[in-house]
Amino acid sequence: MDIPSTPPYTNRPSSIPGEPLGHSSTMTMNIDVASPPPPTSTPGWEPPTPAGPLPRPSRQRARFGAGVLVGMAVTVAALGGFVVGQDSSTPVASPTKSTAVPALPVSVSTGSIGDLVEAARPSVVSVRQEVTQTGPLGTSQGQAAGTGFVLSADGYIVTNNHVIADGDSPVVTFADGTSEPATIVAGDPSRDLAVLRVDRADLVPLAVGDSDELRLGDQLIAVDDQSNYPAEALELPNELSGFEPNVEAIAALEPDLVLIGGDFTGLGAQLDELGVAWWDGPAALTLDDSYRQIAELGDATGNSEAADALVKEMQAGVEEIVLAAPEPAEPLSIYHELDPTLYSADSTTFIGELYSLLGLQNIADRAEGDSGGFPQLNPEFIVSADPDVIFLADTKCCAETAETVAARPGWDAIAAVRNGNVFEMDDDVASRWGPRVVEYLRIVSGAVQQAAG
């Protein structure tokens, strides 16, 4: 799950749909639901039947966005926005803890995230794979690593396909510290899922749940009109404006806590006058800002353990991607487009830091003047800079595509256009600094691999 927050690109026009630029944005906390089991790429094999749909292993797909939240979700993942929360007087059932008896599935029934994490721990594994990589500088040995979970007591493990795709000898490490070699039973690159098997019959499987029974959380009572992820968030009241928050409308919901994603309208002061608690998470400038805000938000909502676990998962994901990133013989140059008027983001911004982590050279860094990290470039500058890769973060708001970029006067001479390296990104993921930044970084790494050839 994650909470939406859109960075305040104050130099950009505020009329771009879907982004409350220069306004007090709001956030929603929401929960991703489990996906049904994907088809296997290995004919003739079927895994043991789980208790419910097969979830993706240990990678929460979440993001920030603008939006008002009334109430708290059961799990907390991000920042930004304003939230209105209420305490529920209805008792919440505590999760059933796993026992010491081998092969009993770990229960993940409704309860606090800290309890769920503790209960699931015996079923969570790490997977590593020795790989040989060949690049411009020759051949080198490396290691792919990821996480997974125990699917059945007799040794079946689910992990991400990309972890084991480049080798044939994965090793699985269990919660008790023991390790076992594994064989690859099946893999599906399109879903990024794989099934392994180890020679064990005493494992503790994770009880997978029924996505039809998942809900946003008893304390979450409303979101604003900018909170659009996941789709379940829109099942809540969502008429509150994320551009011009109405304090009277928020107060009418009798919130215990309002979460603000950059207080540019003085909403916090108005809430103070009404005696309503609030928390503000302004636009993150760095990954560390994002991690810190997630931790703060966890503290503010009583979900400290879940927030800390999420931060660690994000950090591990970023580290994994950076270590596995391709290293072109010459650093690639990139242009990140925020809108068709050619606003961009340089390396001092949050999104710019992600590009820097992969060794990319940002042409916006050459822009003169103090733009607050978001310079407006001109077409001649971009054409002359000749970026190797173009990332379009204006596909949803403004319908920009690789084709519309190629049709711009003179842009067909740009290397990125000539070589087919114009990538259409998701505006929401690119503009919000929640857990889905890991997903964004992975997509960028894949684009770099393609551009490096």
RAMO-V386511 format. One record per pair of residues at least 24 apart in sequence whose C-alpha atoms are under 7 Angstrom apart, sorted by the first residue. I is the first residue (numbers start at 0). J is the second residue. If there is no record, write none. Layout:
i:I j:J
i:I j:J
This chain:
i:0 j:28
i:0 j:29
i:0 j:30
i:0 j:31
i:0 j:59
i:0 j:60
i:0 j:61
i:0 j:62
i:0 j:76
i:1 j:28
i:1 j:29
i:1 j:61
i:1 j:62
i:1 j:63
i:1 j:75
i:1 j:76
i:1 j:77
i:1 j:433
i:1 j:434
i:2 j:26
i:2 j:27
i:2 j:28
i:2 j:29
i:2 j:62
i:2 j:63
i:2 j:64
i:2 j:76
i:2 j:77
i:2 j:78
i:2 j:79
i:2 j:433
i:3 j:27
i:3 j:62
i:3 j:63
i:3 j:64
i:3 j:65
i:3 j:66
i:3 j:78
i:3 j:79
i:3 j:80
i:3 j:226
i:3 j:431
i:4 j:63
i:4 j:64
i:4 j:65
i:4 j:78
i:4 j:79
i:4 j:80
i:4 j:260
i:4 j:431
i:5 j:64
i:5 j:65
i:5 j:430
i:5 j:431
i:6 j:282
i:6 j:430
i:6 j:431
i:7 j:282
i:8 j:373
i:11 j:342
i:15 j:396
i:16 j:396
i:17 j:225
i:17 j:396
i:19 j:241
i:19 j:242
i:21 j:263
i:22 j:242
i:22 j:243
i:22 j:263
i:22 j:264
i:23 j:241
i:23 j:242
i:23 j:243
i:23 j:260
i:23 j:261
i:23 j:262
i:23 j:263
i:23 j:264
i:24 j:65
i:24 j:66
i:24 j:79
i:24 j:80
i:24 j:81
i:24 j:241
i:24 j:242
i:24 j:259
i:24 j:260
i:24 j:261
i:25 j:65
i:25 j:66
i:25 j:67
i:25 j:79
i:25 j:80
i:25 j:81
i:25 j:82
i:25 j:223
i:25 j:241
i:25 j:258
i:25 j:259
i:25 j:260
i:26 j:63
i:26 j:64
i:26 j:65
i:26 j:66
i:26 j:67
i:26 j:68
i:26 j:78
i:26 j:79
i:26 j:80
i:26 j:81
i:26 j:82
i:26 j:226
i:26 j:258
i:26 j:259
i:26 j:260
i:27 j:64
i:27 j:66
i:27 j:67
i:27 j:68
i:27 j:82
i:27 j:222
i:27 j:226
i:28 j:72
i:28 j:75
i:28 j:76
i:29 j:72
i:29 j:215
i:29 j:229
i:29 j:232
i:30 j:215
i:31 j:60
i:31 j:229
i:32 j:210
i:32 j:213
i:33 j:210
i:37 j:190
i:39 j:185
i:39 j:186
i:39 j:187
i:40 j:185
i:40 j:186
i:40 j:187
i:41 j:185
i:49 j:207
i:50 j:206
i:50 j:207
i:50 j:208
i:51 j:207
i:51 j:208
i:51 j:209
i:52 j:207
i:52 j:208
i:52 j:209
i:53 j:207
i:54 j:207
i:56 j:147
i:56 j:148
i:56 j:157
i:56 j:158
i:56 j:159
i:57 j:146
i:57 j:147
i:60 j:434
i:60 j:435
i:61 j:433
i:61 j:434
i:61 j:435
i:62 j:428
i:62 j:431
i:62 j:432
i:62 j:433
i:62 j:434
i:62 j:435
i:63 j:431
i:63 j:432
i:63 j:433
i:64 j:225
i:64 j:226
i:64 j:427
i:64 j:431
i:65 j:225
i:65 j:226
i:65 j:241
i:66 j:222
i:66 j:223
i:66 j:224
i:66 j:225
i:66 j:226
i:66 j:241
i:67 j:221
i:67 j:222
i:67 j:223
i:67 j:239
i:67 j:241
i:68 j:219
i:68 j:220
i:68 j:221
i:68 j:222
i:68 j:223
i:68 j:257
i:69 j:219
i:69 j:220
i:69 j:221
i:69 j:222
i:69 j:254
i:70 j:218
i:70 j:219
i:70 j:220
i:70 j:221
i:70 j:254
i:71 j:216
i:71 j:218
i:71 j:219
i:71 j:300
i:72 j:215
i:72 j:216
i:72 j:217
i:72 j:218
i:72 j:219
i:73 j:111
i:73 j:216
i:74 j:112
i:74 j:302
i:74 j:305
i:75 j:297
i:75 j:302
i:75 j:305
i:75 j:306
i:76 j:293
i:76 j:306
i:76 j:309
i:76 j:434
i:77 j:293
i:77 j:296
i:77 j:433
i:78 j:260
i:78 j:280
i:78 j:292
i:78 j:293
i:78 j:296
i:78 j:433
i:79 j:258
i:79 j:259
i:79 j:260
i:79 j:261
i:79 j:279
i:79 j:280
i:79 j:281
i:80 j:258
i:80 j:259
i:80 j:260
i:80 j:261
i:81 j:257
i:81 j:258
i:81 j:259
i:81 j:260
i:82 j:256
i:82 j:257
i:82 j:258
i:82 j:259
i:83 j:249
i:83 j:254
i:83 j:255
i:83 j:256
i:83 j:257
i:83 j:258
i:84 j:218
i:84 j:219
i:84 j:220
i:84 j:254
i:84 j:255
i:84 j:256
i:84 j:257
i:85 j:218
i:85 j:254
i:85 j:255
i:86 j:218
i:86 j:255
i:87 j:217
i:87 j:218
i:101 j:201
i:101 j:202
i:101 j:203
i:102 j:152
i:102 j:201
i:102 j:202
i:102 j:203
i:102 j:204
i:103 j:203
i:103 j:204
i:104 j:203
i:104 j:204
i:104 j:205
i:104 j:206
i:105 j:203
i:105 j:204
i:105 j:205
i:105 j:206
i:106 j:206
i:107 j:206
i:112 j:305
i:113 j:304
i:113 j:305
i:119 j:205
i:120 j:174
i:121 j:174
i:121 j:203
i:122 j:148
i:122 j:149
i:122 j:203
i:122 j:204
i:122 j:205
i:123 j:147
i:123 j:148
i:123 j:149
i:123 j:173
i:123 j:174
i:124 j:148
i:124 j:171
i:124 j:172
i:124 j:173
i:124 j:174
i:125 j:171
i:125 j:172
i:125 j:173
i:126 j:169
i:126 j:170
i:126 j:171
i:126 j:172
i:127 j:169
i:127 j:170
i:127 j:171
i:128 j:162
i:128 j:163
i:128 j:166
i:128 j:168
i:128 j:169
i:128 j:170
i:129 j:166
i:130 j:165
i:130 j:166
i:135 j:327
i:135 j:328
i:148 j:205
i:149 j:203
i:149 j:204
i:149 j:205
i:150 j:204
i:150 j:205
i:151 j:204
i:152 j:200
i:152 j:201
i:152 j:202
i:152 j:203
i:152 j:204
i:153 j:199
i:153 j:200
i:153 j:201
i:153 j:202
i:154 j:196
i:154 j:197
i:154 j:198
i:154 j:199
i:154 j:200
i:154 j:202
i:155 j:194
i:155 j:195
i:155 j:196
i:155 j:197
i:156 j:194
i:156 j:195
i:156 j:196
i:157 j:193
i:157 j:194
i:157 j:195
i:158 j:192
i:158 j:193
i:158 j:194
i:159 j:191
i:159 j:192
i:159 j:193
i:160 j:186
i:160 j:187
i:160 j:188
i:160 j:191
i:160 j:192
i:160 j:193
i:161 j:191
i:246 j:270
i:283 j:349
i:283 j:432
i:284 j:348
i:284 j:349
i:285 j:348
i:285 j:349
i:285 j:352
i:286 j:349
i:289 j:432
i:289 j:433
i:313 j:434
i:313 j:437
i:316 j:437
i:317 j:437
i:320 j:441
i:321 j:356
i:321 j:357
i:324 j:357
i:324 j:444
i:325 j:448
i:327 j:451
i:330 j:358
i:330 j:359
i:330 j:360
i:331 j:359
i:331 j:360
i:331 j:387
i:332 j:359
i:332 j:360
i:332 j:361
i:332 j:362
i:332 j:386
i:332 j:387
i:332 j:388
i:333 j:359
i:333 j:360
i:333 j:361
i:333 j:362
i:333 j:386
i:333 j:387
i:333 j:388
i:333 j:389
i:334 j:361
i:334 j:362
i:334 j:363
i:334 j:386
i:334 j:388
i:334 j:389
i:334 j:390
i:335 j:389
i:335 j:390
i:335 j:391
i:336 j:390
i:336 j:391
i:336 j:392
i:336 j:393
i:337 j:391
i:337 j:392
i:337 j:393
i:338 j:393
i:341 j:375
i:341 j:376
i:341 j:377
i:342 j:373
i:342 j:374
i:342 j:375
i:342 j:376
i:343 j:373
i:343 j:374
i:343 j:375
i:344 j:372
i:344 j:373
i:344 j:374
i:345 j:372
i:345 j:373
i:347 j:372
i:348 j:372
i:353 j:440
i:382 j:410
i:382 j:413
i:385 j:413
i:385 j:414
i:386 j:413
i:386 j:414
i:386 j:415
i:387 j:414
i:387 j:415
i:388 j:415
i:388 j:420
i:388 j:421
i:389 j:415
i:389 j:420
i:389 j:421
i:389 j:422
i:390 j:421
i:390 j:422
i:390 j:423
i:390 j:424
i:391 j:422
i:391 j:423
i:391 j:424
i:392 j:423
i:392 j:424
i:392 j:425
i:392 j:426
i:392 j:429
i:393 j:426
i:394 j:423
i:394 j:424
i:394 j:425
i:394 j:426
i:395 j:426
i:420 j:450
